[in-house]
Amino acid sequence: MAYNVLGITPGHNGSIALISDGKLVFYLEEERLSRIKYDSNPLKSILYLLSKYKINELIITGVHEGCIPRVSSKLAFKDVYSHLIQKYQSNIVTIPFWDKHHLSHASNTFYNSGFTKSAVLVIDAVGSTHLFNNISIEETESIFDFEYPNNVITYYKSYNNHSNLNYKDNKINISSNCNIAKTYEGITQLFKWSSQESGKTMGLSSYGQLNKNIPKLFTSGKGNPNYFQSVYGEGAITNFNLEKNPKEWHHNPFKITQYEKDLAYHIQTESENEVFKLVEKTLDLTKLDKIACSGGYFLNCVCNYKLLKKFPNVKFYFEPTSNDGGNSVGAALYRWYEYSGDTTIRPRKTLYNGPKYTKKQLLKEIKKYV
């Protein structure tokens, strides 16, 4: 009988992933069933899966323990996911992975890349929360060396905090200033989009140009503290003044100003330059010419294209599910290779790992709208 590891990501882009004897056989973001954008609790997805598979292990990833919903119970299982699954399968084993957010991102991209050994670069807005001198710090950027089955070396970690803590050595950089992705989110939120809609800012940047009236958005690899203030769990507060409420041009492009286009251009190009520096740092630290990339920033396909052009001698893999939803895959894959010692390479070949529908079912649904 197959050994099935179920990964769960709570929080935005809530998702589940089933690894069966090392193969990704099912992946689904909850919003596909609930129809609620960025749905954070993959309960419907779990119930769907339980009707088809037996689960041996449950791996719960996330950014901190508090993001995992809990229920009061006299039973040993107290998180809502274990409690739900236990009602159907009493022998489920739960392994917490919530403090390994960036490791989940890294595992997802490495094991899907087809590389036998590579560097891994993670660029994220907010990762797992850890303690440094009793102060909470959040993962933002990480550099790893990965090799099968699950040999991992951590070369570098960057953190954000909200206590004015600043510390730096060869392996760690802790700053109270905004990180790359959070600074990008700050401009996105300035434009009255959610922090999850930075792709709209990326698209808008194509219409902008260099504007000497816009100050530098980054200093020393972080968001310029004169203009960006980090917000816990969100993007950043910015103090740029726009002429009008951006919602006026969300549905009427004729109302947008050139300044707003230029601001999008600046955040795109300046953040790209910071990513270029991190790639150079990755190459220098790991001495490897293959880099697997993940974390929300690497959904920025414009930057990814420029990386291919700027570093022609580097073989890149950009994980398609670089958002937090993909972490259910990464956590489950990491656990499988840890458990089994398996060295089989299984590169990602498709993004269609969700429910399958018959032609009859498809036609029935289509007829509702024709």
DRENMI-291499 format. One record per residue (C-alpha): y, x, z; residue number from 1; residue in three letters. Coordinates in nm, 4 decimals, padded with zeros to 6 digits, always signed. Example, Ala and Ser with C-alpha at 12.3 -4.5 7.8 and 13.67 -1.06 7.14 Angstrom:
BEGIN
<<-00.4500, +01.2300, +00.7800>, 1, "Ala">
<<-00.1060, +01.3670, +00.7140>, 2, "Ser">
END
This chain:
BEGIN
<<+00.0000, +00.0000, +00.0000>, 1, "Met">
<<+00.3463, +00.1245, -00.0876>, 2, "Ala">
<<+00.5717, +00.2614, +00.1861>, 3, "Tyr">
<<+00.8996, +00.0712, +00.1666>, 4, "Asn">
<<+01.2281, +00.1941, +00.3108>, 5, "Val">
<<+01.5135, -00.0566, +00.3149>, 6, "Leu">
<<+01.8690, +00.0774, +00.3285>, 7, "Gly">
<<+02.1550, -00.1479, +00.4371>, 8, "Ile">
<<+02.5279, -00.0900, +00.4066>, 9, "Thr">
<<+02.7467, -00.3215, +00.6178>, 10, "Pro">
<<+03.1223, -00.3287, +00.5674>, 11, "Gly">
<<+03.3024, -00.3739, +00.2343>, 12, "His">
<<+03.0662, -00.3618, -00.0636>, 13, "Asn">
<<+02.7840, -00.4686, +00.1672>, 14, "Gly">
<<+02.4522, -00.3951, -00.0022>, 15, "Ser">
<<+02.0795, -00.3383, +00.0315>, 16, "Ile">
<<+01.8484, -00.0950, -00.1468>, 17, "Ala">
<<+01.4702, -00.0744, -00.1411>, 18, "Leu">
<<+01.2980, +00.2590, -00.1938>, 19, "Ile">
<<+00.9269, +00.2078, -00.2573>, 20, "Ser">
<<+00.7240, +00.5314, -00.2491>, 21, "Asp">
<<+01.0376, +00.7187, -00.3501>, 22, "Gly">
<<+01.1438, +00.4858, -00.6318>, 23, "Lys">
<<+01.4541, +00.2694, -00.6277>, 24, "Leu">
<<+01.3069, -00.0720, -00.7071>, 25, "Val">
<<+01.5855, -00.2998, -00.5848>, 26, "Phe">
<<+01.9599, -00.2716, -00.5275>, 27, "Tyr">
<<+02.2071, -00.5534, -00.4756>, 28, "Leu">
<<+02.5581, -00.5944, -00.3433>, 29, "Glu">
<<+02.5932, -00.9076, -00.1336>, 30, "Glu">
<<+02.8870, -01.0418, -00.3342>, 31, "Glu">
<<+02.6505, -01.1048, -00.6267>, 32, "Arg">
<<+02.4782, -01.3765, -00.4254>, 33, "Leu">
<<+02.7529, -01.4997, -00.1941>, 34, "Ser">
<<+03.0262, -01.4864, -00.4626>, 35, "Arg">
<<+03.2621, -01.3515, -00.1958>, 36, "Ile">
<<+03.4411, -01.0390, -00.3166>, 37, "Lys">
<<+03.3470, -00.7258, -00.1164>, 38, "Tyr">
<<+03.1229, -00.9339, +00.1137>, 39, "Asp">
<<+03.0415, -00.7143, +00.4123>, 40, "Ser">
<<+02.7187, -00.8654, +00.5507>, 41, "Asn">
<<+02.4188, -00.8533, +00.3140>, 42, "Pro">
<<+02.2250, -01.1362, +00.4788>, 43, "Leu">
<<+02.1420, -01.3396, +00.1677>, 44, "Lys">
<<+02.0274, -01.0217, -00.0043>, 45, "Ser">
<<+01.7913, -00.9427, +00.2823>, 46, "Ile">
<<+01.6385, -01.2906, +00.2785>, 47, "Leu">
<<+01.5875, -01.2665, -00.0970>, 48, "Tyr">
<<+01.4120, -00.9311, -00.0587>, 49, "Leu">
<<+01.1919, -01.0395, +00.2314>, 50, "Leu">
<<+01.0374, -01.3081, +00.0116>, 51, "Ser">
<<+00.9019, -01.0348, -00.2152>, 52, "Lys">
<<+00.8418, -00.7150, -00.0156>, 53, "Tyr">
<<+00.7084, -00.5898, +00.3146>, 54, "Lys">
<<+00.9463, -00.3458, +00.4862>, 55, "Ile">
<<+00.8214, -00.0421, +00.6791>, 56, "Asn">
<<+01.1531, +00.1118, +00.7828>, 57, "Glu">
<<+01.5098, -00.0116, +00.7981>, 58, "Leu">
<<+01.7962, +00.2383, +00.7665>, 59, "Ile">
<<+02.1417, +00.1094, +00.8604>, 60, "Ile">
<<+02.4319, +00.3169, +00.7359>, 61, "Thr">
<<+02.8065, +00.2485, +00.7675>, 62, "Gly">
<<+03.1060, +00.4299, +00.9149>, 63, "Val">
<<+03.0654, +00.3647, +01.2869>, 64, "His">
<<+02.8347, +00.1716, +01.5166>, 65, "Glu">
<<+03.0899, -00.1032, +01.5689>, 66, "Gly">
<<+03.0689, -00.2105, +01.2028>, 67, "Cys">
<<+02.7110, -00.3304, +01.2546>, 68, "Ile">
<<+02.7040, -00.6985, +01.3590>, 69, "Pro">
<<+02.5049, -00.7605, +01.6770>, 70, "Arg">
<<+02.3397, -01.0575, +01.8387>, 71, "Val">
<<+02.2488, -01.1244, +02.2012>, 72, "Ser">
<<+01.8752, -01.1112, +02.2473>, 73, "Ser">
<<+01.6076, -01.0211, +02.4987>, 74, "Lys">
<<+01.4233, -00.8485, +02.2165>, 75, "Leu">
<<+01.4384, -00.4748, +02.1534>, 76, "Ala">
<<+01.6294, -00.5267, +01.8291>, 77, "Phe">
<<+01.9951, -00.6039, +01.8866>, 78, "Lys">
<<+02.1610, -00.5523, +01.5495>, 79, "Asp">
<<+02.1634, -00.8662, +01.3377>, 80, "Val">
<<+01.9741, -00.7101, +01.0445>, 81, "Tyr">
<<+01.6780, -00.5887, +01.2490>, 82, "Ser">
<<+01.6764, -00.9164, +01.4379>, 83, "His">
<<+01.6638, -01.1133, +01.1129>, 84, "Leu">
<<+01.3904, -00.9025, +00.9547>, 85, "Ile">
<<+01.1828, -00.9051, +01.2726>, 86, "Gln">
<<+01.1488, -01.2835, +01.2448>, 87, "Lys">
<<+00.9522, -01.2250, +00.9244>, 88, "Tyr">
<<+00.7997, -00.8814, +00.9849>, 89, "Gln">
<<+00.7510, -00.7896, +01.3488>, 90, "Ser">
<<+00.6610, -00.4220, +01.2985>, 91, "Asn">
<<+00.9875, -00.3136, +01.1377>, 92, "Ile">
<<+01.1172, +00.0282, +01.2491>, 93, "Val">
<<+01.4974, +00.0639, +01.2587>, 94, "Thr">
<<+01.6704, +00.4005, +01.2169>, 95, "Ile">
<<+02.0488, +00.4167, +01.2686>, 96, "Pro">
<<+02.2365, +00.6134, +01.0039>, 97, "Phe">
<<+02.5866, +00.4832, +01.0712>, 98, "Trp">
<<+02.7180, +00.8269, +01.1770>, 99, "Asp">
<<+02.6144, +00.9858, +00.8450>, 100, "Lys">
<<+02.8398, +00.8087, +00.5966>, 101, "His">
<<+02.9112, +01.1141, +00.3815>, 102, "His">
<<+02.5490, +01.2258, +00.3968>, 103, "Leu">
<<+02.4593, +00.8821, +00.2561>, 104, "Ser">
<<+02.7106, +00.9288, -00.0273>, 105, "His">
<<+02.5776, +01.2791, -00.0912>, 106, "Ala">
<<+02.2120, +01.1733, -00.0910>, 107, "Ser">
<<+02.2836, +00.8899, -00.3314>, 108, "Asn">
<<+02.4426, +01.1140, -00.5926>, 109, "Thr">
<<+02.2081, +01.4133, -00.5517>, 110, "Phe">
<<+01.8775, +01.2275, -00.5722>, 111, "Tyr">
<<+02.0027, +01.0209, -00.8679>, 112, "Asn">
<<+02.1433, +01.3222, -01.0533>, 113, "Ser">
<<+01.8173, +01.4801, -01.1698>, 114, "Gly">
<<+01.9290, +01.8173, -01.0316>, 115, "Phe">
<<+01.6674, +02.0182, -00.8388>, 116, "Thr">
<<+01.9427, +02.1939, -00.6455>, 117, "Lys">
<<+02.3175, +02.1412, -00.6576>, 118, "Ser">
<<+02.6446, +02.1321, -00.4732>, 119, "Ala">
<<+02.7618, +01.7883, -00.3667>, 120, "Val">
<<+03.1280, +01.6899, -00.3346>, 121, "Leu">
<<+03.2222, +01.3704, -00.1514>, 122, "Val">
<<+03.5805, +01.2391, -00.1621>, 123, "Ile">
<<+03.6298, +00.9231, +00.0386>, 124, "Asp">
<<+03.9074, +00.7303, +00.2093>, 125, "Ala">
<<+03.7276, +00.6785, +00.5409>, 126, "Val">
<<+03.3829, +00.8024, +00.6408>, 127, "Gly">
<<+03.1951, +00.8097, +00.9688>, 128, "Ser">
<<+03.3864, +00.8435, +01.2931>, 129, "Thr">
<<+03.3067, +01.1485, +01.5071>, 130, "His">
<<+03.4574, +01.3091, +01.8160>, 131, "Leu">
<<+03.6418, +01.6406, +01.8290>, 132, "Phe">
<<+03.7714, +01.7366, +02.1739>, 133, "Asn">
<<+03.7284, +01.3695, +02.2715>, 134, "Asn">
<<+03.9526, +01.2582, +01.9842>, 135, "Ile">
<<+03.8181, +01.0282, +01.7118>, 136, "Ser">
<<+03.8205, +01.1813, +01.3640>, 137, "Ile">
<<+03.7117, +01.0255, +01.0319>, 138, "Glu">
<<+03.5303, +01.1986, +00.7463>, 139, "Glu">
<<+03.7379, +01.2240, +00.4292>, 140, "Thr">
<<+03.6025, +01.5070, +00.2124>, 141, "Glu">
<<+03.2740, +01.6962, +00.2368>, 142, "Ser">
<<+03.1008, +01.9804, +00.0518>, 143, "Ile">
<<+02.7219, +02.0145, +00.0716>, 144, "Phe">
<<+02.4394, +02.2185, -00.0806>, 145, "Asp">
<<+02.1366, +01.9958, -00.1560>, 146, "Phe">
<<+01.7830, +02.0966, -00.2485>, 147, "Glu">
<<+01.4525, +01.9049, -00.2528>, 148, "Tyr">
<<+01.2991, +01.7540, -00.0538>, 149, "Pro">
<<+01.5935, +01.7201, +00.1896>, 150, "Asn">
<<+01.7288, +02.0658, +00.2584>, 151, "Asn">
<<+02.0993, +02.0221, +00.3228>, 152, "Val">
<<+02.3668, +02.2773, +00.4083>, 153, "Ile">
<<+02.7128, +02.1531, +00.5068>, 154, "Thr">
<<+02.9781, +02.3983, +00.3885>, 155, "Tyr">
<<+03.3006, +02.2118, +00.4534>, 156, "Tyr">
<<+03.4291, +01.8920, +00.6144>, 157, "Lys">
<<+03.7774, +01.7427, +00.6091>, 158, "Ser">
<<+03.8787, +01.4781, +00.8617>, 159, "Tyr">
<<+04.1671, +01.2416, +00.9241>, 160, "Asn">
<<+04.2819, +01.1269, +01.2689>, 161, "Asn">
<<+04.5516, +00.9105, +01.4259>, 162, "His">
<<+04.6331, +01.1270, +01.7288>, 163, "Ser">
<<+04.8481, +01.3967, +01.5661>, 164, "Asn">
<<+04.5569, +01.6388, +01.5947>, 165, "Leu">
<<+04.5688, +01.9273, +01.3482>, 166, "Asn">
<<+04.2989, +02.1939, +01.3388>, 167, "Tyr">
<<+04.1661, +02.4193, +01.0651>, 168, "Lys">
<<+03.9105, +02.6947, +01.0212>, 169, "Asp">
<<+03.6787, +02.8071, +00.7386>, 170, "Asn">
<<+03.4486, +02.5045, +00.7694>, 171, "Lys">
<<+03.6619, +02.2212, +00.9006>, 172, "Ile">
<<+04.0072, +02.0775, +00.8380>, 173, "Asn">
<<+04.1382, +01.8073, +01.0713>, 174, "Ile">
<<+04.4757, +01.6538, +00.9932>, 175, "Ser">
<<+04.6801, +01.3554, +01.0999>, 176, "Ser">
<<+04.8234, +01.3370, +00.7461>, 177, "Asn">
<<+04.6650, +01.1129, +00.4837>, 178, "Cys">
<<+04.3746, +01.2448, +00.2810>, 179, "Asn">
<<+04.3554, +01.2252, -00.0987>, 180, "Ile">
<<+04.1839, +00.8878, -00.1381>, 181, "Ala">
<<+04.3819, +00.7202, +00.1380>, 182, "Lys">
<<+04.7099, +00.8376, -00.0165>, 183, "Thr">
<<+04.5978, +00.6863, -00.3471>, 184, "Tyr">
<<+04.5158, +00.3633, -00.1651>, 185, "Glu">
<<+04.8625, +00.3703, -00.0114>, 186, "Gly">
<<+05.0276, +00.3441, -00.3537>, 187, "Ile">
<<+04.7761, +00.0770, -00.4544>, 188, "Thr">
<<+04.8669, -00.1302, -00.1504>, 189, "Gln">
<<+05.2363, -00.0721, -00.2179>, 190, "Leu">
<<+05.1712, -00.2522, -00.5470>, 191, "Phe">
<<+05.0283, -00.5469, -00.3445>, 192, "Lys">
<<+04.6673, -00.4867, -00.4436>, 193, "Trp">
<<+04.3945, -00.4396, -00.1861>, 194, "Ser">
<<+04.2786, -00.0914, -00.0888>, 195, "Ser">
<<+03.9603, -00.1610, -00.2895>, 196, "Gln">
<<+04.1534, -00.2121, -00.6135>, 197, "Glu">
<<+04.2701, +00.1418, -00.6850>, 198, "Ser">
<<+04.1254, +00.1117, -01.0349>, 199, "Gly">
<<+04.4259, -00.1056, -01.1213>, 200, "Lys">
<<+04.6587, +00.1768, -01.0198>, 201, "Thr">
<<+04.4541, +00.4158, -01.2320>, 202, "Met">
<<+04.4970, +00.1846, -01.5311>, 203, "Gly">
<<+04.8702, +00.1451, -01.4719>, 204, "Leu">
<<+04.9146, +00.5236, -01.4603>, 205, "Ser">
<<+04.8493, +00.5410, -01.8358>, 206, "Ser">
<<+05.1888, +00.3760, -01.8932>, 207, "Tyr">
<<+05.3851, +00.6144, -01.6733>, 208, "Gly">
<<+05.5415, +00.9547, -01.7196>, 209, "Gln">
<<+05.6912, +01.2414, -01.5224>, 210, "Leu">
<<+05.9851, +01.1155, -01.3181>, 211, "Asn">
<<+06.2038, +01.3727, -01.1425>, 212, "Lys">
<<+06.3297, +01.1080, -00.9017>, 213, "Asn">
<<+05.9840, +01.0719, -00.7491>, 214, "Ile">
<<+05.9208, +01.3330, -00.4775>, 215, "Pro">
<<+05.5978, +01.5255, -00.4365>, 216, "Lys">
<<+05.3319, +01.2871, -00.3087>, 217, "Leu">
<<+05.1087, +01.5657, -00.1724>, 218, "Phe">
<<+05.1776, +01.8691, +00.0425>, 219, "Thr">
<<+04.9097, +02.1205, +00.1481>, 220, "Ser">
<<+04.6335, +01.9005, +00.0088>, 221, "Gly">
<<+04.7380, +01.5925, +00.2079>, 222, "Lys">
<<+04.9652, +01.2964, +00.1497>, 223, "Gly">
<<+05.3288, +01.3917, +00.2010>, 224, "Asn">
<<+05.3954, +01.2843, +00.5641>, 225, "Pro">
<<+05.7530, +01.1956, +00.4737>, 226, "Asn">
<<+05.6211, +00.9091, +00.2628>, 227, "Tyr">
<<+05.2686, +00.8228, +00.3829>, 228, "Phe">
<<+05.1425, +00.7202, +00.7228>, 229, "Gln">
<<+04.7694, +00.6759, +00.7701>, 230, "Ser">
<<+04.6340, +00.3412, +00.8898>, 231, "Val">
<<+04.2993, +00.3284, +01.0681>, 232, "Tyr">
<<+04.0307, +00.1784, +00.8476>, 233, "Gly">
<<+04.2784, +00.1056, +00.5673>, 234, "Glu">
<<+04.4972, +00.2953, +00.3254>, 235, "Gly">
<<+04.8444, +00.4144, +00.4137>, 236, "Ala">
<<+05.1870, +00.2761, +00.4887>, 237, "Ile">
<<+05.4415, +00.4008, +00.2370>, 238, "Thr">
<<+05.8189, +00.3925, +00.2531>, 239, "Asn">
<<+05.8946, +00.3838, -00.1186>, 240, "Phe">
<<+06.1391, +00.1108, -00.2118>, 241, "Asn">
<<+06.0527, -00.1064, -00.5102>, 242, "Leu">
<<+06.3118, -00.3194, -00.6897>, 243, "Glu">
<<+06.1027, -00.6359, -00.6730>, 244, "Lys">
<<+05.7852, -00.7747, -00.5244>, 245, "Asn">
<<+05.4970, -00.6398, -00.7389>, 246, "Pro">
<<+05.3290, -00.9799, -00.7319>, 247, "Lys">
<<+05.6000, -01.0911, -00.9753>, 248, "Glu">
<<+05.4465, -00.8689, -01.2439>, 249, "Trp">
<<+05.0777, -00.9048, -01.1532>, 250, "His">
<<+05.0583, -01.1894, -01.4041>, 251, "His">
<<+05.3680, -01.1117, -01.6067>, 252, "Asn">
<<+05.3763, -00.7495, -01.7312>, 253, "Pro">
<<+05.7271, -00.7930, -01.8704>, 254, "Phe">
<<+05.8637, -00.7903, -01.5149>, 255, "Lys">
<<+05.7252, -00.4479, -01.4258>, 256, "Ile">
<<+05.9699, -00.1568, -01.4098>, 257, "Thr">
<<+05.9240, +00.1927, -01.5508>, 258, "Gln">
<<+05.9582, +00.3313, -01.1984>, 259, "Tyr">
<<+05.6408, +00.1538, -01.0889>, 260, "Glu">
<<+05.4542, +00.2837, -01.3925>, 261, "Lys">
<<+05.5812, +00.6340, -01.3159>, 262, "Asp">
<<+05.4775, +00.6081, -00.9516>, 263, "Leu">
<<+05.1228, +00.5216, -01.0636>, 264, "Ala">
<<+05.1333, +00.8181, -01.3034>, 265, "Tyr">
<<+05.2380, +01.0528, -01.0227>, 266, "His">
<<+04.9680, +00.9436, -00.7768>, 267, "Ile">
<<+04.7068, +00.9771, -01.0507>, 268, "Gln">
<<+04.8078, +01.3214, -01.1739>, 269, "Thr">
<<+04.8903, +01.4684, -00.8331>, 270, "Glu">
<<+04.5632, +01.3449, -00.6803>, 271, "Ser">
<<+04.3764, +01.4926, -00.9779>, 272, "Glu">
<<+04.5281, +01.8314, -00.9006>, 273, "Asn">
<<+04.4041, +01.8072, -00.5425>, 274, "Glu">
<<+04.0555, +01.7179, -00.6668>, 275, "Val">
<<+04.0624, +02.0189, -00.9011>, 276, "Phe">
<<+04.1293, +02.2391, -00.5966>, 277, "Lys">
<<+03.8360, +02.0858, -00.4112>, 278, "Leu">
<<+03.6057, +02.1497, -00.7075>, 279, "Val">
<<+03.7185, +02.5122, -00.7140>, 280, "Glu">
<<+03.6515, +02.5301, -00.3390>, 281, "Lys">
<<+03.3054, +02.3819, -00.3944>, 282, "Thr">
<<+03.2216, +02.6401, -00.6599>, 283, "Leu">
<<+03.3485, +02.9229, -00.4405>, 284, "Asp">
<<+03.1593, +02.8161, -00.1285>, 285, "Leu">
<<+02.8244, +02.7194, -00.2812>, 286, "Thr">
<<+02.8107, +02.9579, -00.5794>, 287, "Lys">
<<+02.6395, +02.6780, -00.7727>, 288, "Leu">
<<+02.7331, +02.5544, -01.1213>, 289, "Asp">
<<+02.6019, +02.2015, -01.0741>, 290, "Lys">
<<+02.8043, +01.9469, -00.8745>, 291, "Ile">
<<+02.6969, +01.5930, -00.7921>, 292, "Ala">
<<+02.9954, +01.3769, -00.6972>, 293, "Cys">
<<+03.0316, +01.0604, -00.4924>, 294, "Ser">
<<+03.2672, +00.8713, -00.2621>, 295, "Gly">
<<+03.5172, +00.6077, -00.3660>, 296, "Gly">
<<+03.7528, +00.8474, -00.5426>, 297, "Tyr">
<<+03.4885, +00.9312, -00.8028>, 298, "Phe">
<<+03.5117, +00.5798, -00.9412>, 299, "Leu">
<<+03.8285, +00.7248, -01.0975>, 300, "Asn">
<<+03.6911, +00.7779, -01.4477>, 301, "Cys">
<<+04.0178, +00.9274, -01.5738>, 302, "Val">
<<+03.9903, +01.2124, -01.3260>, 303, "Cys">
<<+03.6179, +01.2505, -01.3955>, 304, "Asn">
<<+03.6912, +01.2951, -01.7665>, 305, "Tyr">
<<+03.9522, +01.5601, -01.6898>, 306, "Lys">
<<+03.7072, +01.7443, -01.4647>, 307, "Leu">
<<+03.4656, +01.7744, -01.7563>, 308, "Leu">
<<+03.7427, +01.9229, -01.9694>, 309, "Lys">
<<+03.8837, +02.1559, -01.7023>, 310, "Lys">
<<+03.5469, +02.2935, -01.5905>, 311, "Phe">
<<+03.3393, +02.3216, -01.9109>, 312, "Pro">
<<+03.0856, +02.5573, -01.7511>, 313, "Asn">
<<+03.0068, +02.3193, -01.4653>, 314, "Val">
<<+02.7417, +02.0507, -01.4988>, 315, "Lys">
<<+02.8729, +01.7384, -01.3261>, 316, "Phe">
<<+02.6976, +01.4202, -01.2234>, 317, "Tyr">
<<+02.9239, +01.1300, -01.1251>, 318, "Phe">
<<+02.7355, +00.8637, -00.9321>, 319, "Glu">
<<+02.8038, +00.5169, -01.0837>, 320, "Pro">
<<+02.7679, +00.3515, -00.7404>, 321, "Thr">
<<+03.0096, +00.5896, -00.5708>, 322, "Ser">
<<+03.1545, +00.3109, -00.3593>, 323, "Asn">
<<+03.0147, +00.2351, -00.0143>, 324, "Asp">
<<+02.7647, -00.0080, -00.1628>, 325, "Gly">
<<+02.5702, +00.2883, -00.3005>, 326, "Gly">
<<+02.5217, +00.4276, +00.0482>, 327, "Asn">
<<+02.2314, +00.1919, +00.1112>, 328, "Ser">
<<+02.0547, +00.3782, -00.1707>, 329, "Val">
<<+02.1524, +00.7203, -00.0363>, 330, "Gly">
<<+02.0440, +00.6518, +00.3213>, 331, "Ala">
<<+01.7082, +00.5093, +00.2134>, 332, "Ala">
<<+01.6427, +00.7965, -00.0285>, 333, "Leu">
<<+01.7292, +01.0559, +00.2353>, 334, "Tyr">
<<+01.4872, +00.8926, +00.4776>, 335, "Arg">
<<+01.2099, +00.8766, +00.2175>, 336, "Trp">
<<+01.2322, +01.2470, +00.1349>, 337, "Tyr">
<<+01.2591, +01.3334, +00.5048>, 338, "Glu">
<<+00.9548, +01.1199, +00.5855>, 339, "Tyr">
<<+00.7358, +01.2212, +00.2925>, 340, "Ser">
<<+00.8332, +01.5779, +00.2037>, 341, "Gly">
<<+00.8119, +01.4549, -00.1552>, 342, "Asp">
<<+00.9656, +01.6824, -00.4197>, 343, "Thr">
<<+00.9439, +01.4414, -00.7127>, 344, "Thr">
<<+01.2699, +01.4242, -00.9080>, 345, "Ile">
<<+01.3641, +01.0699, -01.0065>, 346, "Arg">
<<+01.6968, +01.0660, -01.1972>, 347, "Pro">
<<+01.8764, +00.7344, -01.2197>, 348, "Arg">
<<+01.7933, +00.5650, -01.5486>, 349, "Lys">
<<+01.9438, +00.2198, -01.5053>, 350, "Thr">
<<+02.1982, +00.0253, -01.3044>, 351, "Leu">
<<+01.9993, -00.2968, -01.3375>, 352, "Tyr">
<<+01.8071, -00.2993, -01.0106>, 353, "Asn">
<<+01.8901, -00.6513, -00.8920>, 354, "Gly">
<<+01.7189, -00.9881, -00.9343>, 355, "Pro">
<<+01.5512, -01.0594, -01.2663>, 356, "Lys">
<<+01.5915, -01.3907, -01.4455>, 357, "Tyr">
<<+01.3868, -01.5612, -01.7149>, 358, "Thr">
<<+01.5363, -01.6684, -02.0460>, 359, "Lys">
<<+01.5022, -02.0288, -01.9325>, 360, "Lys">
<<+01.7025, -01.9613, -01.6162>, 361, "Gln">
<<+01.9741, -01.7809, -01.8104>, 362, "Leu">
<<+02.0097, -02.0616, -02.0639>, 363, "Leu">
<<+02.0283, -02.3197, -01.7856>, 364, "Lys">
<<+02.3198, -02.1385, -01.6229>, 365, "Glu">
<<+02.4982, -02.0732, -01.9524>, 366, "Ile">
<<+02.4881, -02.4427, -02.0411>, 367, "Lys">
<<+02.7009, -02.5175, -01.7353>, 368, "Lys">
<<+02.9953, -02.3446, -01.9030>, 369, "Tyr">
<<+02.9423, -02.4343, -02.2672>, 370, "Val">
END
